[in-house]
Amino acid sequence: MFYTLQLNAKLQPFDRHDLEDLIDEFLSEGNLGATSGGGTMMDKSGEVEYCDIELELNSPEAVKELLHKLEEIGIPKGSKLYGEDFSQEVGTAEGLAIYINGTDLPEEVYQNCDINEVYKNIEETLNDAIVVTSYFEGSTETALYFYINGSFAEAKEKIKNFVESYPLCEKCRIVQIA
């Protein structure tokens, strides 16, 4: 039986592939089925809207076990598993995106600050809650995505002091994405 796991996640293909491998390993170990590919849907700007993982599951019991595993992994809220006669919303993780302004800050900010420092600080601050991360480099801004087991509001509050104090974060946008 063929199913699609549509992830409400802005994951680059290689980040999606990591999740795909984790699910495939789980299915293979339990003789429940296998993944058979995936895809990424992008908007006009090139930013990921969502991604899919294609699955072949051996039985209705395999579906139940996969659903349990997906909740354990903590995939983003708003995701769904569906097949020919089946559709179920899944996901518990919330998503936080920070969009770093890439055009409107003083030139010395871009010369003296590092987007990797933003990523590193947020990752360290939210470390215990992070499920998966990804990013997007657009023409006017760079987005860092963090999917967490926990509350978007709490995560935003935890990173608030850093965001307010690091020059590269001036004029950034923080958005809930799941």
TAMOVEN-V696683 format. One line per field, one symbol per residue. ss: DSSP state (H for helix, E for strand, - for the rest). phi: phi as a letter, one per 40 degrees, with the letter a starting at -180 (. if undefined). psi: psi as a letter, one per 30 degrees, with the letter a starting at -180 (. if undefined). A space follows every 50 residues. Layout:
# TAMOVEN-V696683
ss->???
phi->???
psi->???
This chain:
# TAMOVEN-V696683
ss->-EEEEEE-----HHHHHHHHHHHHHHHHH---EEEEEEEEEE-----EEE EEEEEEE--HHHHHHHHHHHHHH--E--EEEEE--EEEEE--EEEEEEEE E-----HHHHHH--HHHHHHHHHHHHHHHEEEEEEEE---EEEEEEEE-- -HHHHHHHHHHHHHH-HHH---EEEE--
phi->.cbbbcccacbcdccccccdccccccccccfciacbhaabcbcccgccca abbcbbbcacccccccdccccccgccdgcabaadbaaacbhbcbbbbbcc cbbbcddccccbbbdcccddcccccbdcbccabaaabccbabbbbbbbci cddccccccdccccbcdccdgcbbbcba
psi->kklkjjkikiklefeeeeeeeeeeeeeeeghfallgallkklaeffkkel lkkkkjkfleeeeeeeeeeeeeehlkkglkklaehkkkklkfklkkkjjk kgfglkefeeeflkffeeeeeeeeegeffkellalkjafflkkkkjkkja keeeeeeefeeeeffkeffkglkkkkf.
